[in-house]
Amino acid sequence: MTKTKKVGVAGRFGSRYGKKIRQLVIDVEKRKKAKKICPYCKKTGSVKRLSKGIWRCVKCEKKFTGKAYSIN
């Protein structure tokens, strides 16, 4: 698994797919893996993604919906 300063986690694709597509992958993965705030208990970093659009707070154990890669 290769990472470089310019492409970050998209370095695993090498030179395939073009720069624009790899940049979109970087942006989506940053949003998906960022720490999120639970809308119920306001705890930071306790929200985990179960599947596309379904989120769960580890602390208050509430399950709720949002966007595919972010809660907002």
N, C-alpha and C positions, 0 to 999 in steps of 0.2 A: 504494500500500500504506500503510494508515494504522495507526499504533500510538499508543496513549495509555498513561498511567501505570497506569490501573486494569485495562485488559484486555490489555495487552501485545500478543503476537503474534496473539491472537484478534481484534484490532481489524480484521483483514481481512474479518471476517464482518459488520461493521457492527452494526446492531440486530437482525439476523435470528437465529433459533434460540433465543433466550433466554439469560439469564445463566448458568444452571446448565450448559448444554451447552458454552458457551464456556469456562467455568471448567474443565470436564473436559478440553477440548482443551489448555488451558494446562498443566495438570498432566501430561498424557501427553507433550506435546512437551518439557517441562523434563526429564522422566526419560529420554526418548529421546536428547536432545542432551547430557546431562551426561557428564562425563569418567568413563570406567570403568577398572577395574583388571583386567589380564589375570590369570586364575587360574593360569596356568602360569609366566610370567616376572615377575609382580607389577609390571609397568610401568604407570604411570598415563597415561591419555590415548592409548594406542596401539590400543585396541580400536575397530573400526568395524563397523557393522551391514551385513551383506550383503543379507539379506532377513528376513522375519518369523521370528524365533527363531534365526537363524544369524548368528554373530559371528566375526570374524577379527582376530587380533592382527597388527599391522603389523610389530612387531619380531621376534617368534619365529615368525611365519607359521603359527601353530596355528589351526585352524578348529574351533569348538565350538558347542554349542547352549545356549540359555538361554530366557528369556521373550521375548515379542514386543518390549517396549520397554526391558528391562533384562536384565542378566546373571543376577542372583540368582534 
